[in-house]
Amino acid sequence: MEVSYITLYALSLLIATTLLRRLIYFLQTRTFIKTHGCKPARNVAWTSEPFLGLDYVLECVRKARTGFYMRYLASRFTRFGNTFVTRRLTHETLHTADPENLKYMLATGFEHYNLATLRINAMTPLFGLGIFTTNGAAWSHSRAILRPSFTKQNMTPLLTMMERHFQMLFKLVPTDGSVFDVQEIFFRFTMDTATEFLMGGSTHTLDPNRKSDRERQFVNDYMNCCYEAVRQVAFGKLQFLSRTPKGIDAATKRARAYVDRFVDEALRRKEKRKALGQSEDEVEYNFLEELAAQTTNRTLLRDQVLNVLLASRDTTAALLSNMFYELARKPELYAKLRREVLSQIKGELPTEAEMGDMTYLKWCLNEALRMYPVVPGNTREAIHDTILPVGGGEDGKSPIFVKAGTPIFYNVLAMHRRKDIYGEDADEYNPDRWDGLRPGWGFLPFNGGPRVCLGQNFALTEASYVTVRMLQSFDTLSAHDDKPWMEQYSLVLCSRNGVQVAVTPAK
Ligand code: HEM
């Protein structure tokens, strides 16, 4: 009997505490909402299946199969507005393509938002605890040890390295007018340059004579693991339903072991230099060795290399492919860009300074990044109760209250196609629009704020270098594929049908 009383008291206490906690939270939230002037979101999208929103999930799967996923997501902003909430009975998600909200989430209110947990869970198996898979102090540490490797970068040896790989790329281009997929060779080019830049050893995917079985295996393993991570992220809240395919664990182990060899080599060389009393400044640039000057933690070094490889490889290839997709369809733009390149290069090979002076090249790259942002959509998650500055109230100009844990999907593609920012021809590839255009946070290909892309300079230099060398080498470039643009969106956004072109060599 006594026990029952104790149980009853304990239960009542629990209920009372829970109710009290809820009341306190309710009052605190009401004060928070009042203080920040928050109003309910102006635009609300309900899902037909009210619990998990399965109708929406199925529509996304259908669109992804037909190559329209990102454009479908972008079209929802035209339908529902630049910021809207998708409501299900179990939870709600926020969606925004508004520069002001992005600026807050990524910069001014950075401390209120984290990378989404779903992304971290999906990526950690291969990428470990690197810059792409951590928040807070662990991310700050990653950023601090990686930053010097990017800021100290001397581009001249990198351009020499790029030229070596460009020569291999050049050999794969048919000069008899046959059609080939330039996207495919851009992806191989950036895999070779990224691995050489990061580890000091290239995968040589462009060079059939040098590619070994081990390198081939690494490229396969690495790509399979990346696609698996993306698949897991796409499952979202339904991640628990997805099974890891057979072979992924073994592929992860092999990919890690491949990078470990380079890490061990870098650590051995560092030890040797120390023993000989040599200074770190005497070392020829090598990303891993630069990193080893910051930390000798073997696992951390490997994880960072795998993270930066993910960041650097497909991104630059996608930018190049998307730009050449458009240039191949607009011969007048190719000719205009070629005139700029030929008039400004003094020697045979472009220097960093010469490329920096090419205004039209910059516009062509910007326009490709605008129309086809390589990372077209992204997510953040509210760490605690916070706000988005706009999207609430009748006119959508008031802040919205964001409950802790709410995922915010931000859609860069939708923002880059906004007619009120870029004009009525926002769906057209028109590099000349960049003459005097300053869209601020309305243009966000490299992210912004403290987590802005670390490799922006490297990427733009590499993309400029390859473009200049292509234009120097080929008088014309023409499209040989009349299919409309369909997206291939897994790690990055590029063309599902590749970029089928033919060239005429320079006379
Ligand atoms: C056209 C090429 C590229 C584009 C469009 C691009 C875009 C981006 C974007 C959107 C992010 C933010 C991701 C997020 O926070 O969710 C990012 C982060 C990052 N990027 Fe890039 N990137 C490119 C090339 C590169 C290259 C070549 C490197 C390295 C060599 C690189 C290194 C990084 C790193 C390390 C981060 C993580 C920054 C952090 O979280 O603190 N990126 N990039």
Boltz pocket constraint, residues with backbone or C-beta under 6 A from the ligand:
constraints:
  - pocket:
      binder: B
      contacts: [[A, 131], [A, 132], [A, 143], [A, 146], [A, 307], [A, 308], [A, 311], [A, 312], [A, 313], [A, 315], [A, 316], [A, 319], [A, 374], [A, 375], [A, 378], [A, 379], [A, 444], [A, 445], [A, 446], [A, 447], [A, 450], [A, 451], [A, 452], [A, 453], [A, 454], [A, 455], [A, 456], [A, 458], [A, 459], [A, 460]]
      max_distance: 6.0
